[in-house]
Amino acid sequence: MRPNKRIYRFYIIVCVLLTLLIMLFINAFKYNNINKKIIIEAGMELPEANVFLKDNTRQASYISDTTKINMNEIGVYDIRIESNGVSYKVKLEVRDTIPPSAELKTVELYESRAVDPQEFIKQINDGTNVTVSFKTAPDINRIGNQEVFLLLQDSGGNKTELTGKLRISRVKELVKVDMVKKELNIESFLKEKSDLSSASIIEPLEIPDKQGIYPAKVKIDDVVYDSSILVTDMVPPKATAVNQTVWQNDKIEASMFVTDIEDVTNVVASFAQEPDFSKPGDQTVQILLTDEGNNETIIEAVLTVKEDTEPPAIYGVKDNTIYINTPVSFKKDVFVYDNRDGEISVSVDTSQVNQNKTGEYKVIYTATDSSGNTSTKEAIYTVKEPTVTMEELERLADEILARITTEDMTLREKAWEIYQYVNKHLTFTNYSDKTDWMKEAYSGITKGVGDCFTYFAMSELLLNRIGMKTMRVERLTKPGENRHYWHLVNYGEGWYHFDACIHIPPLVSFMLTDAEMDAFSARVGKDNYYYRFDKSNYPRTPEK
């Protein structure tokens, strides 16, 4: 029996050892993907539980009561976490390795007294408790300014040395003086009114003219105390409000809302609160005026934000004639003006035009302003066989310009010479081929006869040759009325009417305004017949 008992005991021991080994193996495997200990700086927030997982993309949560963990107290905390149904024992160590920092303030004493080092502290920054002590005790019997050496030590043993300032005086350290009034009285220096009867100003005897800080001395009883005066502007600035109107999302500076600023120093304008430039309508804007003496005034003005819903206007789009194998600028004579952006560019879709084949083709003009408003206009371009080449026309134009203009002439002066040449060179015959301006320009130059379209065609050739911006204008006609053509031209000072054709009664129609054209039309017949045109399709001229 005894051998069997020994064997039985042996088996029990072996089973226990195997169980322990298996548990150790399982535990080692279980903690293979766990950070068993995390170190956190004191003062930081408790980290998320998944910081203990080596794969911190997995989810984890605290099982332990984390409210008992003081992140401002150094120590090691045993914690239990859970992830995917499995719980783990981990440790969180709170350490303090960063020396404390602090914001100091000057301590002013009216007279000698014991001072606590904590009085020099405005704010301490550290994750643990910090003690403050004097490294060197101040001399509380010493009148005036002195440095005070402080020692800060946190719970982690980290130390910081700082230098504070102690001032022992019965007078203030700094007194402001208005640079305009230049008035200085003894009472403004005193901390206690009870010293007034025994106090007097020794320095300065006169207030300096320039802004700045100057030394001052005040005598109380038999003791002289040091102080300073700040000569500065003490009067707030004045100004007049100016209401402003802007387009939506456009911004303007605060200074645009004020005018007639009055102050003896420079004044800076800023928004008390940034306006909402994206919100259409009226809003009250507060403008903060600050002078060099830090005096402030608030002025209120009205900001009107306009929403831009008006599309750009495309001017000068007309049905036109172009020629096979002859270069053409589809943007010529086209001008785009936007109520917000002013003059903007136009895009032209000429994908339907085949300039190698006669026929009629659609050309699409599109313009989009900065607010996203879009306009579109269409024109029909007729492709024809040329009766005369552009090279031949340019040769004839250059010969004419060489005779009637000089290089030192301005663009306007050259345009005037062209006007006179075309007006006098042609004899009016009341006939032209109005489908072919190149043919009419050639005919007018070589034969000297034609109608208003011939005058127009010759002007077109010569004005283009000197680089003048032009736009073709055609009379709005009713049944039975004659067609008429002329130009709007722009030499850099706005668009004006240019019509070299002869007139009855006589009219020098060179650089005329809309009003002048309308006046002539009203004079020669009813319904503004002569220069009746669709003004919505053309830019307005200046008033003069």
C-alpha positions, 0 to 999 in steps of 0.5 A, spaced: 500 500 500 505 504 501 508 504 494 501 506 491 501 512 496 507 514 494 505 514 486 499 517 488 502 523 491 507 523 485 502 524 480 498 529 484 505 533 485 506 533 477 498 535 476 499 541 480 506 543 477 503 542 470 497 546 472 501 552 474 505 551 468 499 551 463 496 557 467 503 561 466 503 559 459 496 562 458 497 568 462 504 570 458 500 569 452 494 573 454 499 579 456 503 578 450 499 584 446 498 588 453 502 594 455 502 592 463 505 599 465 503 606 462 507 612 465 503 619 465 506 626 467 502 629 473 497 634 471 495 630 464 488 627 463 487 620 464 488 617 458 483 612 454 483 605 456 486 603 449 493 606 451 494 599 455 493 595 448 499 595 443 494 595 438 491 601 440 486 601 434 482 596 438 477 598 443 478 597 451 474 600 457 476 601 464 473 596 469 476 599 476 473 605 479 478 611 476 475 616 480 480 614 485 486 616 481 489 623 482 492 625 476 495 630 480 499 626 485 505 622 484 504 614 485 503 607 482 495 605 481 493 598 480 488 598 474 483 593 471 481 594 464 477 590 459 477 588 451 473 584 447 471 580 453 477 579 457 480 583 463 487 585 464 491 587 470 495 593 468 499 599 472 498 606 471 504 610 474 503 618 475 510 621 475 512 629 475 518 630 471 517 637 469 519 643 473 514 648 475 513 655 472 509 661 475 507 668 473 510 673 478 507 680 480 510 686 483 509 686 491 508 693 493 509 695 500 506 702 503 511 701 509 516 695 512 512 689 514 513 681 513 512 679 506 510 672 504 513 669 498 506 666 496 505 674 495 509 674 489 505 669 485 500 670 480 499 663 478 503 657 478 503 652 472 505 644 475 501 638 475 502 637 482 503 641 489 508 646 489 511 650 495 514 657 494 520 659 499 525 665 499 532 663 496 534 669 499 530 673 504 528 680 502 530 686 506 524 689 509 527 695 511 530 697 505 526 703 501 525 702 494 526 697 489 529 690 490 530 683 487 527 677 491 529 670 489 524 665 490 525 657 490 519 653 487 519 646 488 513 641 486 512 634 489 516 630 484 522 634 487 523 639 481 525 646 482 525 652 479 528 659 481 525 665 479 526 673 481 521 677 483 520 684 485 519 688 491 517 695 492 517 699 499 515 706 498 509 711 500 508 713 493 506 710 487 511 707 482 508 710 476 503 716 475 500 718 468 500 725 466 496 728 460 501 731 455 496 736 453 494 739 460 501 738 463 498 738 470 501 734 476 499 734 483 502 731 489 496 727 491 496 723 485 503 720 487 500 718 494 498 711 496 495 714 503 491 721 503 494 722 510 501 723 507 498 729 503 500 735 508 507 733 509 508 731 502 511 735 496 514 734 489 521 735 488 522 732 481 520 734 475 519 741 476 516 742 469 512 736 464 516 734 458 513 736 451 514 729 449 511 722 450 515 717 455 517 715 462 521 720 466 524 720 473 520 723 479 522 724 486 517 725 492 518 728 499 514 725 505 516 728 511 524 727 511 524 721 506 525 722 499 521 717 495 523 715 487 517 714 482 516 716 475 511 719 471 508 717 464 507 723 459 502 720 455 495 722 451 489 721 456 484 724 452 480 718 448 480 720 440 474 722 436 471 721 429 465 721 425 462 715 423 461 713 415 456 708 413 459 703 408 456 698 403 459 692 400 458 686 396 457 680 399 463 676 401 467 683 400 471 685 406 473 692 408 478 695 413 475 698 420 478 705 418 473 705 412 467 706 417 470 713 420 473 719 418 475 726 421 479 723 427 481 727 432 487 726 437 494 728 439 497 722 437 496 716 432 489 712 432 488 705 430 481 703 428 479 696 429 473 692 429 470 691 436 467 685 433 468 682 426 462 684 421 459 678 418 460 680 410 457 674 408 450 676 411 446 680 406 442 686 409 444 692 414 448 691 420 451 695 426 458 695 426 462 697 432 469 701 431 474 701 436 479 707 436 485 706 440 490 712 440 498 711 443 496 712 450 491 706 449 485 711 450 479 708 447 473 710 443 467 706 440 464 709 434 458 705 431 456 705 423 452 701 419 454 696 414 450 694 408 452 688 405 449 687 398 447 680 394 449 680 387 444 677 383 445 681 377 448 677 371 454 681 367 452 684 361 455 682 354 455 688 349 456 688 342 454 681 340 452 681 333 451 677 327 457 677 322 461 676 316 467 672 316 472 669 310 475 663 308 482 662 310 482 669 313 484 670 321 478 672 325 478 675 332 471 672 335 472 677 341 473 683 337 467 688 338 465 684 344 465 688 351 463 685 358 461 689 364 459 687 370 455 691 376 460 688 381 466 686 377 467 692 372 469 689 365 470 682 365 472 677 360 468 673 355 469 666 353 467 664 346 464 657 343 466 657 336 466 649 336 460 649 330 464 654 326 468 651 320 471 657 316 474 652 311 467 652 308 461 657 306 455 657 310 452 660 317 454 658 324 452 659 331 457 662 335 456 662 343 458 668 348 458 666 355 461 671 361 461 669 369 462 674 374 465 673 381 458 671 384 457 666 379 452 669 375 452 667 368 450 671 361 449 668 354 448 671 347 449 668 340 450 670 334 450 667 327 457 668 323 456 667 315 463 664 312 464 667 305 469 667 300 473 673 300 473 678 294 479 681 297 485 679 301 486 682 308 493 683 306 491 687 300 487 691 305 492 692 310 497 695 305 492 700 303 490 702 310 498 703 312 499 707 306 493 712 308 495 712 315 502 714 313 499 720 309 495 722 315 498 720 321 505 721 325 508 716 330 507 722 336 500 722 335 495 720 341 490 714 339 485 720 339 488 724 335 489 719 330 482 717 330 480 724 328 485 724 322 481 717 320 474 721 321 476 726 317 479 722 311 473 717 311 468 723 311 472 727 305 474 721 301 467 718 300 462 720 295 455 718 298 451 714 293 446 710 297 448 703 295 453 698 298 454 690 299 452 690 306 454 683 307 461 684 305 465 689 309 472 687 306 469 688 299 466 695 301 472 697 305 476 696 298 471 699 294 471 705 298 478 706 298 479 705 291 473 708 288 471 713 293 464 712 293 459 708 297 453 709 303 453 709 310 456 702 310 462 703 306 464 709 311 463 704 316 467 699 313 473 704 311 473 706 319 473 699 321 479 697 317 483 704 319 481 704 326 483 697 327 489 698 324 491 703 329 489 699 335 483 702 337 478 698 341 471 698 336 464 696 337 459 695 331 453 699 332 447 698 327 440 702 327 434 699 330 430 699 323 422 699 322 419 696 316 421 701 310 427 704 314 434 705 311 439 701 315 445 705 318 452 703 321 457 706 325 462 705 331 463 705 339 470 707 340 474 707 346 481 710 346 482 709 354 477 714 357 470 710 355 466 708 349 464 714 345 460 714 338 464 715 331 460 715 325 464 718 319 458 718 314 456 725 312 450 728 315 444 733 313 444 737 317 451 737 318 454 733 324 461 732 326 459 725 329 466 724 332 467 722 340 459 723 341 456 721 348 449 718 348 446 724 350 449 728 344 447 722 339 440 722 342 439 730 341 441 730 334 436 724 332 431 728 336 433 734 331 432 731 325 426 727 326 421 723 330 422 717 334 429 718 335 430 715 328 437 717 326 441 714 332 435 709 334 439 703 337 438 697 342 442 701 348 441 694 352 446 691 347 452 696 348 455 700 354 453 707 356 458 713 354 460 718 359 456 724 360 461 728 357 
